[in-house]
């Protein structure tokens, strides 16, 4: 797909422009990104399908875009920080790890987990809708909140937004 097909210029940001941008997302056809350049505000609006970016990656992407824009805007060459492990390298390491004898030895336990019936009933599309959804609100004490935002993510080598 030609990246230029993803970008559309608009004079002003409107609900109609956003709806049209969203309608151009089409994962089946490979259209995972839709962008608007709002000329009157010198703003870029990006819509990326969730199959292409998750919340953690989105924050990294926004940080890189902000850095690149600031560098470009001040006349500097755009130089982004070095990336971590590439997807190709990560997937090769994953295959290598999966072939280790200690990992292969756990396959039966994982098969048993996969065949265990779900604890909750399956969703029924006719009745399990947004309109039928309820609302639950809860308050946590200070110590529980501190644990959920600090000790729990630390124990699992995660951020506070990834442990929930």
C-alpha positions as CSV (number, residue, x, y, z in Angstrom):
1,X,0.0,0.0,0.0
2,X,1.3,3.5,-0.9
3,X,1.6,5.5,2.3
4,X,0.4,8.6,0.5
5,X,-3.0,6.9,0.2
6,X,-3.3,7.0,4.0
7,X,-3.0,10.8,4.4
8,X,-5.9,13.1,3.6
9,X,-5.8,16.9,3.9
10,X,-8.7,18.7,5.6
11,X,-9.2,22.4,6.2
12,X,-10.7,21.9,9.7
13,X,-11.1,19.0,12.0
14,X,-14.8,17.8,12.1
15,X,-16.8,14.8,13.1
16,X,-17.4,14.1,9.4
17,X,-13.6,14.2,8.6
18,X,-13.0,11.8,11.6
19,X,-15.7,9.5,10.5
20,X,-14.4,9.4,6.9
21,X,-10.8,8.7,8.3
22,X,-12.1,5.9,10.5
23,X,-14.0,4.4,7.5
24,X,-10.8,4.1,5.5
25,X,-9.4,1.6,8.1
26,X,-9.8,-1.8,6.5
27,X,-7.7,-4.5,8.0
28,X,-8.8,-7.1,5.4
29,X,-7.3,-4.9,2.7
30,X,-4.2,-4.0,4.7
31,X,-5.4,-0.4,5.5
32,X,-4.4,-0.2,9.1
33,X,-3.6,3.5,9.3
34,X,-5.6,6.6,8.4
35,X,-4.1,10.1,8.8
36,X,-5.5,13.6,8.5
37,X,-3.5,16.7,8.1
38,X,-5.5,19.6,9.5
39,X,-4.0,22.5,7.6
40,X,-5.6,25.3,9.6
41,X,-4.1,24.0,12.9
42,X,-0.9,22.4,11.5
43,X,-2.0,19.1,13.2
44,X,-1.6,15.5,12.3
45,X,-4.4,13.1,13.3
46,X,-3.5,9.4,13.2
47,X,-6.0,6.5,13.5
48,X,-4.3,3.1,13.7
49,X,-6.3,-0.1,13.9
50,X,-5.7,-1.9,17.2
51,X,-4.5,-5.0,15.3
52,X,-1.5,-2.8,14.2
53,X,-0.7,-1.0,17.5
54,X,-1.4,-1.6,21.2
55,X,-1.4,0.8,24.0
56,X,2.2,0.4,25.0
57,X,3.4,0.7,21.4
58,X,1.1,3.7,20.8
59,X,2.9,5.6,23.6
60,X,6.3,4.8,22.1
61,X,5.0,5.9,18.7
62,X,3.6,9.2,20.0
63,X,6.9,9.9,21.8
64,X,8.9,9.3,18.6
65,X,6.5,11.4,16.5
66,X,6.8,14.3,19.0
67,X,10.6,14.1,19.1
68,X,10.8,13.9,15.3
69,X,8.4,16.8,14.8
70,X,10.3,18.9,17.4
71,X,13.6,18.2,15.6
72,X,12.2,18.9,12.2
73,X,10.4,22.1,13.3
74,X,13.7,23.4,14.8
75,X,15.6,22.7,11.5
76,X,17.5,19.7,12.9
77,X,17.7,16.4,11.1
78,X,15.3,13.8,12.5
79,X,17.3,11.3,14.6
80,X,15.2,8.9,16.7
81,X,16.7,6.9,19.6
82,X,18.0,3.4,18.9
83,X,15.2,0.8,18.9
84,X,15.1,-2.3,21.0
85,X,14.8,-5.8,19.6
86,X,13.3,-6.0,16.1
87,X,10.2,-8.1,15.6
88,X,12.2,-10.5,13.3
89,X,14.9,-10.9,16.0
90,X,12.3,-11.3,18.8
91,X,10.4,-14.0,16.8
92,X,13.6,-15.9,16.0
93,X,14.5,-15.8,19.7
94,X,11.0,-17.0,20.6
95,X,11.3,-20.0,18.3
96,X,14.7,-20.8,19.8
97,X,13.3,-20.6,23.3
98,X,10.3,-22.7,22.4
99,X,12.6,-25.6,21.3
100,X,14.5,-25.7,24.6
101,X,14.0,-29.1,26.3
102,X,12.7,-27.5,29.5
103,X,10.1,-25.6,27.6
104,X,9.1,-28.6,25.4
105,X,8.7,-30.6,28.6
106,X,5.8,-28.4,29.6
107,X,3.7,-29.0,26.5
108,X,1.4,-31.5,28.2
109,X,0.7,-29.2,31.1
110,X,-0.2,-26.4,28.6
111,X,-2.4,-28.8,26.6
112,X,-4.3,-29.6,29.8
113,X,-4.7,-25.8,30.5
114,X,-6.1,-25.3,26.9
115,X,-8.6,-28.1,27.3
116,X,-9.9,-26.9,30.7
117,X,-13.4,-25.5,30.2
118,X,-13.8,-21.7,30.7
119,X,-14.8,-20.6,34.2
120,X,-17.2,-18.0,32.7
121,X,-20.0,-18.7,30.2
122,X,-19.4,-17.7,26.6
123,X,-20.8,-14.4,25.4
124,X,-24.2,-14.4,23.7
125,X,-24.2,-11.6,21.0
126,X,-28.0,-11.2,21.2
127,X,-28.1,-10.3,24.9
128,X,-24.5,-9.4,25.7
129,X,-24.5,-5.9,24.2
130,X,-23.3,-2.5,25.3
131,X,-26.9,-1.5,25.9
132,X,-27.4,-4.3,28.3
133,X,-24.1,-3.7,30.1
134,X,-24.1,-2.7,33.8
135,X,-21.7,-0.5,35.6
136,X,-19.5,-1.4,38.6
137,X,-17.7,1.2,40.6
138,X,-15.3,0.4,43.5
139,X,-13.1,2.3,45.8
140,X,-9.8,1.0,47.1
141,X,-8.0,2.0,50.2
142,X,-4.6,3.8,50.0
143,X,-2.5,0.7,50.8
144,X,-4.2,-1.5,48.2
145,X,-3.9,1.2,45.6
146,X,-0.2,1.6,46.4
147,X,0.3,-2.1,46.0
148,X,-1.5,-2.2,42.6
149,X,0.5,0.7,41.3
150,X,3.8,-0.3,42.7
151,X,4.5,-3.7,44.2
152,X,2.3,-5.8,41.9
153,X,3.7,-4.4,38.6
154,X,7.2,-4.7,40.0
155,X,6.7,-8.3,40.9
156,X,5.7,-9.1,37.3
157,X,8.3,-6.8,35.7
158,X,5.4,-4.7,34.2
159,X,4.1,-1.2,34.3
160,X,1.1,-0.1,36.3
161,X,-0.9,0.0,33.0
162,X,0.0,-3.5,32.0
163,X,-0.9,-5.3,35.2
164,X,-4.7,-4.7,35.0
